[in-house]
Amino acid sequence: MKGDVLSISSSIEYQRVKKELEKFDLLIDGILGTGLDAEVRGYYREVINHLNTLQKPIVAIDIPSGLDATTGKPLARRSGLP
C-alpha cells in the first residue's frame, strides 16, 4: 500500500503539516497507547483536537488516542465541549 508516514515530535512541526493532513483520505492513529490514565494535555491534546475536526476517517492501531482503555471515556476533550 502507498501512503505517507508523518513522524512529528513537537507543536512547531505539527503547525507546519497541519494543512497537509486535510488532503489525506484516511488517518492512522498511533499517537498514544493503552497505558493512558490521565487527561491528555499539551501537544498531544492539540493534535487530537485538530484531528477530530478534520471530518476524516481515523483508524487507531490499538485504541483511539485520548480514550481510557478501561472505561472508553474521553481523556481529551474538544475545545468548548464538556
C-alpha positions as CSV (number, residue, x, y, z in Angstrom):
1,M,0.0,0.0,0.0
2,K,1.1,3.5,-0.7
3,G,0.9,6.2,2.0
4,D,2.8,8.8,3.9
5,V,4.0,8.4,7.4
6,L,4.4,11.6,9.3
7,S,6.5,11.4,12.5
8,I,6.1,14.7,14.3
9,S,7.6,15.4,17.7
10,S,6.7,19.0,18.5
11,S,3.9,21.5,18.2
12,I,6.1,23.6,15.9
13,E,6.5,20.7,13.5
14,Y,2.8,19.9,13.7
15,Q,1.9,23.5,12.7
16,R,4.0,23.0,9.5
17,V,2.0,19.9,8.4
18,K,-1.5,20.7,9.8
19,K,-2.9,21.9,6.4
20,E,-1.4,19.0,4.6
21,L,-3.4,16.5,6.7
22,E,-6.6,17.8,5.1
23,K,-5.5,16.2,1.8
24,F,-5.5,12.6,3.1
25,D,-8.5,10.3,2.8
26,L,-7.7,8.2,5.9
27,L,-5.6,8.9,9.0
28,I,-4.0,6.2,11.1
29,D,-3.8,7.0,14.9
30,G,-0.7,5.7,16.5
31,I,-0.3,8.6,18.9
32,L,-1.0,7.1,22.4
33,G,-1.4,3.6,23.5
34,T,-3.4,1.7,26.1
35,G,-1.4,2.9,29.1
36,L,-3.1,6.3,29.2
37,D,-4.8,7.0,32.5
38,A,-5.0,10.8,32.8
39,E,-6.4,13.7,30.8
40,V,-4.5,14.4,27.7
41,R,-2.7,17.8,27.8
42,G,-0.4,20.0,25.9
43,Y,0.9,19.0,22.5
44,Y,-0.9,15.7,22.3
45,R,-4.2,17.3,23.2
46,E,-3.6,19.9,20.5
47,V,-3.0,17.2,17.8
48,I,-6.0,15.1,18.9
49,N,-8.4,18.0,19.0
50,H,-7.3,19.1,15.5
51,L,-7.6,15.6,14.0
52,N,-11.1,15.3,15.4
53,T,-12.1,18.5,13.5
54,L,-11.0,17.1,10.1
55,Q,-14.1,15.0,9.4
56,K,-11.8,12.2,8.1
57,P,-11.9,8.5,9.0
58,I,-9.3,7.8,11.7
59,V,-8.3,4.2,12.3
60,A,-6.5,3.5,15.6
61,I,-3.7,1.0,15.7
62,D,-4.7,-0.1,19.2
63,I,-7.2,2.3,20.8
64,P,-8.2,5.8,19.7
65,S,-5.9,8.3,21.3
66,G,-7.4,10.2,24.2
67,L,-9.7,7.3,25.4
68,D,-9.4,5.5,28.7
69,A,-8.7,1.8,27.7
70,T,-10.8,0.5,30.6
71,T,-13.9,2.7,30.5
72,G,-13.8,4.1,27.0
73,K,-14.4,7.6,28.4
74,P,-12.6,10.5,26.7
75,L,-9.4,11.8,28.4
76,A,-9.1,14.5,25.7
77,R,-12.0,16.8,25.1
78,R,-12.5,19.1,22.2
79,S,-12.3,22.7,23.0
80,G,-15.6,24.2,24.2
81,L,-17.2,20.8,24.8
82,P,-17.9,19.5,28.3
